[in-house]
Amino acid sequence: MTKTIHIDGNTIPFKEGQTIIEAATAAGIYIPHLCHHPEFTAHGSCKLCTVNVNGRNCSACTFAAMEGQEVLNNSQELKADRQKITQMLFVEGNHFCPSCEKTGNCQLQAVAYHLNMLDSHFPHFYSHRELDASHAEVIIDHNRCIFCTLCVRASDEHDGKAVFAISGRGINKHLIINSESGLLKDTNIEATDLAAHICPTGAILIKHTGYQVPIGERTYDHQHIDQISLAVEQTDEN
């Protein structure tokens, strides 16, 4: 007998061991997220995928799908919370889309559009974080890091190099480089590593490739993130 959950009133089948976001994705239902990736261990750090399960708020990327669950994904309350989270991500870092090379390819920007985020609402921190351009091929702009840990997990679980880690808590949290000098040039990261390409913002970029794809012809310029995310993640899961 097929096991099912209900998401916004729709009956959704799931397989044993699937999380709510995995079951939703397989059924063509988009749940906004930034730190989730089907290839890697779930982390639950961005909280954008928060859904209401039987009256309790949970991270869809870490919470297992179970028979009898009534899941709310598109309530006005959740939409408002997601918009506030996204606004805070913008102001806690230095995310100025018009001047960023990642614009049009940035998941954070695309999620903001999806959530109809029209302004940042909160005062900008204008935090000063270092830029590491020491590596011959890869650059890190810590100003744009949202601590999703995707680069950490990609380097660890896919590339087998453990180049990155997160240190500190709260306002002192920061991405660190696993080298004695703390610089990217003293690691074994390469431009072909998945960790160098998986960043959902413009924090990690490949040198000498800026604007090769013109603005207006980029990933999210013609398709919304929900369409692209579902297509990519359904392919990865298959």
N, C-alpha and C positions, 0 to 999 in steps of 0.2 A: 504493500500500500504506500502510495506517495505521501510524503510528509509535506505539510504546507504551513506557511505563515500568511498573515494578511498585512499588506502595506497600503495604507490609505484606502482600505476597503477592497483592494484587489487581492485575489488568492494567488500566492506565489509558491511554487514548489521549491524545495531545497534538498540538498544531499547532506547526509550525516557529515559533520565536521565543517560545513560551510559557515561563514559569518553572515550576518545580515547583509552587509554590503556586497558580498560575493553572490548571495542569492538574488539580491536586487539587480545587480549587474547582469547576471545570466538571464533575467527576465526582462531586460531592457529598461530598467528603472534607474535613473541617475540620482545618486546621493552625493552632494558636493563634498569634495575632499581635496587636500593638498599633500598630506603625508602618506596616504595609502598607495601601495603599488602591489599588484597581484603576485609579483615574483618574490617579494620579500616578507620577512616576519612583520606582522602588524605592530604598530607603535602607538597609535592613538594620541599623537601629540598636538595636532592642529585643532581638533575638536569641531571642525566644520561638519563632519559626518554625524554629529549628534542627532539621534532620533529618539522618539518617545516610545518605549516598549512597555505596554501594559501599565501606563501611568508613570513610568520611571525613565529618566533621560540616560541614554547609554551611547557610547561610541560604536557606530555600526561596523567599523573595521575590526574591532576586537571582540564584540559581543556575538556569541554563537547563536545561529538560528535554531529555534526550538518550536516544536509543535504547539499550536495554540497562541502564538504571539500575535498581538494586535499592535502594529507598528504605524506610527505617524511620522511621515517624512516631510510633508508639505504644509504643515500648519503655519499660520501667521506668526505664532510665537517662535517657532524654530527658524523661520525665514528672517525674523527680526534679530534673533540671536546670532545667526550666521553672518548677517550683514555687519553687526557690531564687531564680531571677531575679525572679519576681513578688514574693517576700518582700523582696528587696533594694530593689525599686522602692518598696514601701510604706514601708520604714524610711528610705530616703534622702530622701524628701519627707515632708510632713506629711499623710498620708492617713488620716483618722479618719472612717470611713464614716458613723457615726450622726449626725455634725454637718455633713455635707457635703450641699449642695443637689443634687449630681449623683447621689446614691445611688439605685440602681435604674435609672439611665441611664448609669452609668459602665462603660466597657469594662474598665478595670483591675480593678474590683470583680467584674465578671462573669467575667473570665478566672480570677481567684482562686477563685471558686466552682467553675468548670469543672475546675480543677486540684486541687480538694479541699484548698485551702490553709486550714487551720484556725487558724493563728496567724502572727505575723510572724517568729517564730523569732529573728531578729537584734535587737540593741539598736537602738532608734530614734535617729536622728541629732538629731531636734528642731532641724533647721536653721532659721535665721531668714532668710527671703527676703521681699522687699518685696511689697506688694499695690499694684497700680496701679488706682485707681478714678477717675482723672482724666477719662476719656472719659464723655460723656453717656449712652452706650448700652451700652458693653462694659466689663467688668471683668476684670483678670488677677490671679489669685492665684498668684504664682510658687512658692509652697510646694507646689503640686500638680503642677508641670510635670515630666514624665518624659522630656523631650527627644526625643520621637518625631519631631519636625520636621513633623508633619502640617499645623500652622498655617503653617509656613514655605512648604511646597510648595503648599498651597491658595492662599495669598495671591499667591505668585509665578506658579504655573502656571494657576490658575483665575480668580482675581480680578484679576490683572495689576497688583498694587499693591506687592508686596515689602515688606510692613509688618514682617515678623519675620525674625530671623536667630538663629543659635546662635553664641555666642562662648566661648572658653576650652576647656580640656580637663580630663578627670578631675573631681576634686572642685570645680574652679573653673568648670566648664561652666555656662552660664546662657543663658536666652532674652533677647534684646535687641530693643528697638523701634527701628526705623529712622526716628528723628526727631532733630533737633538736641538737644532737651531729654531725649530718651530716654523720654518719656511718650507714652502712647497717644493722649491728647487732641490731640497735634500731628501725628497721621497722618491719612490719608484713609480709614481703616477705617470701615465702616458695619455696623450690626447685621444687615443682609441678606447680608453677605459670607460665603462658605463658610468662610473662615478663622475666623470668629467662632463657628462651630457644629461644627467638625470635631474639636475636642479630645476625646480618649478619656477624660479625667479631668475634674475640676472646676476646671482651671486657667483656662479662658476661659469666662465666663458672660455671658449677656445680662441687663442690669439690668431690674428691675421685672417679672420673670417668674418669680421663685422660687416653687416649690411650687404653681404653677398646675395641674400634674398631681400629684395626691396620691401619696404613697408607697403602694405596693400596686397602683398602676395604671400603673407605668412600664415602659419597654421590656423590661428583663430580669426583671421581677417574675413573669412567667408563662411566659416562654420562655427556654431556655438560649442562651448566646451562639453556640454552634455552629449552631443552627437559624437564628437571625436573621442571622448573618454570612454563611452560605452563600446564603440567600435574597436578601440585599441585593447581594452581590458578583456572583452569577450574573445578576441583573437589570442591574447596571451593565455587565457584560461583553457582554451581549446588546444 
